[in-house]
Amino acid sequence: MFGVPVDDDGGKEVQPCHSIMLALGSAVADELRQFAAAKIKEIAQEISHTHEQTLSRGHEDDGHSL
């Protein structure tokens, strides 16, 4: 069957509970966690930078902001 993971020891289908799939799933989950953490940090930095720019513009306008 196409698309079904096959174990190297004789062509048996690998089920989700097999150790090889659990190890793969764990590695994928770790990668996703790292990616998500990096994205969250990047977005937080962008928000902080935008906030700082907004505050500095407010001081430049002598308080005449919208």
C-alpha positions as CSV (number, residue, x, y, z in Angstrom):
1,M,0.0,0.0,0.0
2,F,1.4,3.4,-1.0
3,G,2.0,5.9,1.7
4,V,2.1,3.5,4.6
5,P,5.3,3.5,6.6
6,V,7.1,0.2,6.2
7,D,9.5,-1.3,8.8
8,D,12.9,-2.3,7.5
9,D,12.8,-5.8,8.9
10,G,10.6,-7.5,6.3
11,G,8.2,-5.0,5.0
12,K,5.6,-5.1,7.8
13,E,3.5,-2.0,8.1
14,V,4.5,0.2,11.0
15,Q,1.7,1.1,13.4
16,P,1.5,4.4,15.3
17,C,2.4,2.6,18.6
18,H,5.6,1.1,17.3
19,S,8.8,2.4,18.8
20,I,10.1,3.7,15.5
21,M,7.0,5.9,15.0
22,L,7.0,7.0,18.6
23,A,10.7,8.2,18.2
24,L,9.8,10.0,15.0
25,G,6.8,11.6,16.5
26,S,8.9,12.8,19.4
27,A,11.5,14.3,17.2
28,V,8.9,16.0,15.1
29,A,7.2,17.4,18.2
30,D,10.5,18.7,19.5
31,E,11.2,20.5,16.2
32,L,7.7,22.0,16.2
33,R,8.2,23.2,19.8
34,Q,11.5,24.9,18.9
35,F,10.0,26.5,15.8
36,A,7.0,27.7,17.7
37,A,9.1,29.2,20.5
38,A,11.3,31.0,18.0
39,K,8.3,32.4,16.2
40,I,6.7,33.6,19.5
41,K,10.0,35.3,20.4
42,E,10.2,36.9,17.0
43,I,6.6,38.2,17.2
44,A,7.1,39.5,20.8
45,Q,10.2,41.4,19.7
46,E,8.3,42.9,16.8
47,I,5.5,44.0,19.1
48,S,8.0,45.5,21.5
49,H,9.8,47.4,18.7
50,T,6.5,48.7,17.4
51,H,5.4,49.8,20.9
52,E,8.7,51.6,21.4
53,Q,8.3,53.4,18.0
54,T,4.8,54.4,18.9
55,L,5.9,55.8,22.3
56,S,8.8,57.7,20.7
57,R,6.4,59.2,18.0
58,G,4.1,60.4,20.8
59,H,7.0,62.3,22.4
60,E,7.9,63.8,19.1
61,D,4.3,65.1,18.6
62,D,4.4,66.9,22.0
63,G,1.4,64.9,23.0
64,H,-0.7,65.7,20.0
65,S,-1.3,62.2,19.0
66,L,-4.6,60.6,17.9
